[in-house]
Amino acid sequence: MKYHHIYYCLALFCLFGCANKYHRFASNYQFTANEGKPNYSQLNYWAAHPYKHNPSDSIPKPLRATSTFDSTVDVFFIHPTTYTSTNKEFGNNAPIDNAYLNAKTDYSTILYQASVFNQAGRVFAPRYRQANLQAYFPKTSSDTTEAIAAFELAYQDIKTAFNYYLLHYNNSRPIIVASHSQGTTHAKRLLKELFDGKPLQNKLIAAYLVGIPVETNLLTNIKPCETPTQTGCVCSWRTFKDGYRPNYVAKEPSVIITNPLTWDSSKPLAARVINKGSILLNFNKLVPKVADANITGNILWTSKPHFFGSIFYTSKNYHIADYNLYYLSIRDNVTERIKAFCKH
C-alpha cells in the first residue's frame, strides 16, 4: 500500500472534537441493513443528502448572514476513514449500519469537511463499507491481500452510490467531486473510470481530491487546476509542518499539488495573513490567519498553525486538518469555479 504512511495523524484528532461525544448522537442512527449491504434508495445510507437535514447543512455562525445556496450544482463528497480501531472489531470493512460509526462520520468529517460545499450546491455523501485504517499499514503479504479486498469492497459501494445518484438525482446538473483521505483513494478511481475522457467530464466543475497524493499521470484528459477559475480540473494537497518532509515523499512520483490559498500554480507561496478563516474545534468560530501555505515539491508546508493553545501542539503532520486550515478559502474558491463554469 504505497502511500499508507500519510494517513491519520491522531494527534490532530482534537480538531474534530472528543470521540466520546459521538455516543450521544448514536441513538439517532439506529437502522439495520438488509444482508449488511447499502441500499441507496433509502436516506439512511447517505451521510449527506439534500432530502434530509444533516451536519453538512451546517454553516459557521460568522458566515450565516452572507451565505447563499445554489441548487443548480451537485457535490458528491466521499468521506475519509472513521473506522479507525486497531483491533478491527468488525473485520476489514466497517458495517454500513453501525450507529456509532455513522454518528462519528456525520459529526466529524461531514460537519467539518463536507459543509465547506453547502453553499456551492446540493451535497451528496454516501455511507460505504469503508476499509479499516489498518488497511493502509499492511505488514505481511496476507495483510496486503486483505487490504486490497477491503478497498475494493469500499469502492464498489461508492461506485454503486454514484451511479444511483446519477440515475435518480443528477438531472444533468454540473458536478463537483470532493473527498479526503480514504475518500480520495476512491475518488481517484471514480474520476478515472467514469469521468476521464467520458461524457461526464463535461459536467465536472472541479474535483477537490485532498489528503492522498494524486499522481500527475493518473488522468489522461482531466488536468491539474492551475488558476483559481479553471474548471474541469483537479485540486489536491496534503499538509505538513514547514520543514518536515517524510521519507516516503522522496520515493513518490510527481503528484498534483494545489495551493489552497492562492489556487494559482504561478503563486506557490502564500502568507497566513491572506487566510481569512480556519475552522478548528469550535465549528461556529472562524479563525483568521491560522496557517500559511507553501508548496515544496510534492507536499504543502505551513508554519505551525496560530491559534490559542497551539504552544502545546507538536504534530508535524496536519493531514486531518487539510480542509479545516483553509476552510473559508476553499468555500470561496468553489464559488469562483462555479461562476466560471456557468459562463462557458
Buried (B, 14 or more C-beta within 10 A) or exposed (E): BEBBEBBBBEEBBBBBBEEEEBEEBBEEBEEEBEEEEBEBEEEBBBBBBBEEEBBBBBBBEBBEEEEEEBEEBBBBBBBBBBBBEEEBEBEBBBBBBBBBBBBBBBBBBBBBBBBBBBBBBBBBBBBBBBBBBBBBBBEEEEBEEBBBBBBEBBBBBBBBBBEBBBEEBBEEBBBBBBBBBBBBBBBBBBBBEBBBEBEBBEBBBBBBBBBBBBBBEBBEEBEBBEBBBBBBBBBBBBBBBBEBBBEEBEEBEEBBBBBBBBBBBEBBEBEBEEBBBBBBBEBEBBBEBBBBBBBBEBBBBBBBBBBEEEEEBEBBBBBBBBBBBBBBBBBBBBBBBBEBBEEE
